Each structure stands twice: as C-alpha cells, then as structure tokens.
Amino acid sequence: MIESMEMDERIQQFEEDTEHIIELLDNRSYFKAKEELLKYNEVDIGEILEEVLEQLGIEKTIIIFRMLPKDVSVEVFSYLPSDDQLAIIDGITDRETSYLINELDFDDMIDVLEELPANIVDKILEKTPKEERKLINTFLNYPETSAGSLMTPDYIALKSGMNCREALAHIKKVGMDTETIYTCYVKGSTRELEGIVSLRALIISDEETPITEIMNDEYVYVNVYDDQEEVAEMFKKYGFLAIPVVDKEHKLVGIITVDDIMDVIEEEATEDIERMAGVMDDSDTEYLDMGVFRHVRNRLPWLLFMTVTLMITGFILTKFELVLSQVIVLVSYLPLLMGTGGNVGTQAASLVIRGMSIGEIDMKDVLRVLWKEFRISIVLGVTLSLFNFAKILIIDGESILIALTVAISMITIVAFGKLLGSMLPMGAKRIGIDPALMATPMIQSISDMVSSTLYMLIAAVVLGITL
C-alpha cells in the first residue's frame, strides 16, 4: 500500500515537472528548462519531449533537443516514437542527422532508417564507411517481420582457439560497444557458431582453460528469416536475455536482445487485440494520428461481414414466420439465446487463442480441446437452462412448454457456441490464418445465424407446430 502511494506521488511529481518544463519553454527560458530536463534519465526525457512536441510544436522541441548533451540526445532520440523521430530529423541539418544515426546502437539505427524517406537514407549512407554501409544495406533488405530485421551485430564474438584469459581480455577491449557482455558467442575460423559461453563461466574458470571446454555447444538459435513471432515465443519459453541469429550456412550474423523482443511482443499483442475486435490495422500509426478514412478502412470489412450475416439471420427468421406468429412470445427470448451463444463462443475462443499463443495448446490437442469444451458446455448449458426455466415459469408466468423450449434451446446453443469458439481458431491456424481473426465478430455472427435456426426448429418440435 505504501509502495503504491509512493508510486502515485512520483507519477504526480513527474506530471507536474513536465508541465513546468513546458511552461519554461513556452516562456523561452530554455536554459532553465534544460536544467530541469537533465534531472531525469533518457527514457523520461523522451516522454517529456513527446509532450513538448504535442503542446508546443516541433520548433520548441528541436531547440531544447539541440541543447541536450550529445550523448544524452542520442539516447533520448532512440526512445522517441518513430513519428517524433521523423519530425526531429525533418527539422535538423543533414550533419546533425548523420551524427544522430551513426551514434545510435546498430539495431536502433536500422529501426530509424527503415522509417526514413529513401532520399534521407541515401544521404546518410553516402557519409557512412563502406563496410558499415554494406552491413546496413544487408540488414535493411531482410523482411520487416523477420529475425534479421531485429538483430544487431554488436555482440561479443570469441574465437574457438582462445582460453579464458584471452577471452576476458577481449571482452574488456570491446565490451563497451556491445549490446550485452553476459553471453558470448564462440565462432570457428569460417564464422560458424560453435557454442555459447557465459561471462560467469569465464570468470570462475582457470585462466588457461580453453573456452571450448566450458562453452555450451547445445544451444538454441534462430535463422535470419524466422518470423519475429516465433522468435518471441522462444524468448518466452527459455527466458533468454539474448539469442543468436545465423544464416543458412550456420554463420553467426547477429543477436536479438530481450529489449527488442519486448517491442515485438507488444506489437503482436496489439495486433491480436485489434483483430479480435474486428479492426484490420496493418500499420504502427497511433490512434490519434490516424486519419478518419484510415480508421473507416480498417473497420469496414468486418462490419460489412457482420451486416451480411445479420441479413442472413433475418432471412432465416422470415422462414419461420409461422412459428413466430402462432407463439409470439418466442420472439422475446430470441436475443437472450443469441447473445448467450455468442458470449460462450467468445469465451472459448479467447482461451483457446491465448493457449495457442503461449504454447499451452497445439494442433495435436484438437480432440482434447473438443472433449473438454463439450463437457464444459453441458454443465454451463444445464445450469443456464434451469435458471431460465424457473424464471420463465415463475416470473414471466409462461407455460411449461415455452419454458421447456427455451431451456432445451439454451443447452443446444451453448454447446454449439462452445464448440464453434474452440474449433474456429484451431481450424484457422491449420489453414494458415491468424487465429485472432476467428474471435468476436466471426463467432458472434455465425452463432447468431445458427442460434436462431436451432431455436425455431426446437420450438416447432416442442410446441408441435408444422413448418
């Protein structure tokens, strides 16, 4: 409780300081604003500059950005959203841009270059040393969602002929320019990855011990063309801080660190949430920055699909006009049954999609999932049907046949909804479609069509109405 209060106080203080800095900049007290900014670390400064850009515009943002110490400005720049990075680059000179880009960590530099217009990238590459330019072009040519686009070449590479003393001396020499020193990668004479050795093992081993004796040659790695979502799964499964990336000849070309994969996990989670809500968004643009017609384009396909399915549902109901006209009270329970079918289907789909995303459920588990959801549906269906049976008889005062019709329909619809919700995502994965697409909109629409049909058929049988 005390820790929560302290956290709230820190957040409130940060917000007050941010407003104070914005006020100083608005009053052109730039040096005072700089002093206040430098009280914070680079991540927080980046967050403050986002607010400055939003409230005061790019001119004031660039002024204070230029006043930051060069090493601080580079770090701050790496933490800014890509849109803000582009805005700053548009407002500074080519020389300043080249300095910023060249001082960034390699993986951050690649991320920025991927967002920049081609003409700016060409200018930057012109001033880049030949070997580095070649390396940058290689990284830029990897598919955007591949391991190759995430990796960095800044890692500790050890030669297989080294001993522990030589390895530690090499780490001291190059360690400041690498992403991590805790895991080192042992390469052969032709750059093939032979093993992995930890800094701990190097420190506690005898200085003359060959590193090949203490390295782990049964290691996990990824290929440059592996999908970033698969790489994220490996990080989650093994708890890595870094993972090596090799090419088709098993030559080590880079590593992916946990900070980069966290961004991927966030992107994939956001994408799944959007797809489950029926929003087909394939961009990284933030909500407020996206235009109205872009929002419409992202949402319209599923809305059109649901409109068509509702039209089909309406058509189905017209075919049962005889049933509805003879027992008009049946109409009042239709929303209840259709809503319940969609809800239980969405519940099942959400759990199955999550299970597949974290590796708890695999395609070989189809029958086990089917059997489990069927048993769950029976228990839920019977419970809900008994509740509604009692409510229709006692509170609504309807006949026992009406109550029986709704109760039987409830059990049947819940069972169908559960099986639909659990099987659609797995079926989608089987044919290579993102399971998240099979969530709320799809399940609700199909469930509505089937639920109305089942309800009318059961009503006709129980009430003895000839169709």
Secondary structure as GFF3:
##gff-version 3
##sequence-region A 1 467
A	DSSP	alpha_helix	2	26	.	.	.	ID=ss1
A	DSSP	alpha_helix	30	37	.	.	.	ID=ss2
A	DSSP	alpha_helix	42	56	.	.	.	ID=ss3
A	DSSP	alpha_helix	58	67	.	.	.	ID=ss4
A	DSSP	alpha_helix	70	79	.	.	.	ID=ss5
A	DSSP	alpha_helix	82	91	.	.	.	ID=ss6
A	DSSP	alpha_helix	94	103	.	.	.	ID=ss7
A	DSSP	alpha_helix	106	115	.	.	.	ID=ss8
A	DSSP	alpha_helix	118	126	.	.	.	ID=ss9
A	DSSP	alpha_helix	130	140	.	.	.	ID=ss10
A	DSSP	alpha_helix	147	150	.	.	.	ID=ss11
A	DSSP	beta_strand	157	159	.	.	.	ID=ss12
A	DSSP	alpha_helix	164	174	.	.	.	ID=ss13
A	DSSP	three_ten_helix	175	177	.	.	.	ID=ss14
A	DSSP	beta_strand	183	187	.	.	.	ID=ss15
A	DSSP	beta_strand	193	198	.	.	.	ID=ss16
A	DSSP	alpha_helix	199	204	.	.	.	ID=ss17
A	DSSP	alpha_helix	211	214	.	.	.	ID=ss18
A	DSSP	beta_strand	222	223	.	.	.	ID=ss19
A	DSSP	alpha_helix	228	238	.	.	.	ID=ss20
A	DSSP	beta_strand	242	246	.	.	.	ID=ss21
A	DSSP	beta_strand	252	257	.	.	.	ID=ss22
A	DSSP	alpha_helix	258	276	.	.	.	ID=ss23
A	DSSP	three_ten_helix	287	289	.	.	.	ID=ss24
A	DSSP	alpha_helix	292	318	.	.	.	ID=ss25
A	DSSP	alpha_helix	321	326	.	.	.	ID=ss26
A	DSSP	alpha_helix	330	357	.	.	.	ID=ss27
A	DSSP	three_ten_helix	363	365	.	.	.	ID=ss28
A	DSSP	alpha_helix	366	390	.	.	.	ID=ss29
A	DSSP	pi_helix	391	395	.	.	.	ID=ss30
A	DSSP	alpha_helix	400	430	.	.	.	ID=ss31
A	DSSP	three_ten_helix	435	438	.	.	.	ID=ss32
A	DSSP	alpha_helix	440	463	.	.	.	ID=ss33
###
